[in-house]
Amino acid sequence: MARRRHSRDPLGLRRALSGLLLPGLVAAMALLAALALAGAQGAAALAERWQRGAAAAVTVQIPDADAARVQRALTVLRAMPEVADAQAMDPERLAALLRPWLGAAPSIPVPGVLELRLRDSRVDPVLIGDRLAEAVPGALVEAHGLWVQRLAALARSLQALALVVLVLVGLVAAAVVAVATRAGLAARRDAIEVLHGLGARDGDIAGRFARRLGLLAAGGALVGTAAAVPALALLIDLAGPWLGSAGAMDSLAGLPWPWLVALPPVAFLVGWATAQATVRRWLHRLP
């Protein structure tokens, strides 16, 4: 039995590469990668939701608003083919929106506010405002295009930052695996030289290192990914009002599961490829 175990691991890699340092570092990097992936997905979902709502929403202010002016503005707006819907904002809702700035009983006259929804977000609200002002002097149309553009730019920036983080995590993981591989080579140098002198192929030696380090990296990534799941679920639950989700099931369903599931296999591939390259370079230097 002892001879069989030795034949399965002739280089003694289970002893030379048995520490928890490499899996622990990979677990930490997998946690960072999971957070970056979830952040990118959340930013994209939030921007899409806000763009879908705000890009087609337009606000109209009617100064000196009385029932006749408000009704005339609604009639004109509803007759425009670009407008899908036009409604007067409820006075109680308007008062609640203004309460943090004007108090419970504002001392200045508050204009009437109409809410529009356009059929196409690409319609220029300035043209709608010009036509409305001809029928209702003083009417002011306020679109949210600038904020939509800023939200889109913010989402793109966060996604680019997430990509940079993922690239850095991958590079650091490869560097950690390379260091661990060199340590294993140094620890088992005599055994490697003996096997190499007896005719062992470079691919066999490199393959043993690659499998061992790939499994260690994959195990660490699995632990890091599992640790990231509850943290990400909590963050999604806190962001539920902005993302339109509610409840633990929605939080779990909102996780980027395909990317999370892919992290351990990707970690295995990074560890395997890095170990292969490192061992082959080291073997080429042997006499």
Salt bridges, closest charged atoms under 4 A:
GLU48 OE2 - ARG52 NH1 3.49
GLU82 OE2 - ARG131 NH2 2.95
GLU115 OE2 - ARG93 NH1 2.94
ASP120 OD2 - ARG122 NH2 3.04
GLU193 OE2 - ARG189 NE 2.99
ASP202 OD1 - HIS196 NE2 3.09
ASP202 OD2 - HIS284 NE2 3.86
ASP204 OD2 - ARG201 NE 3.31
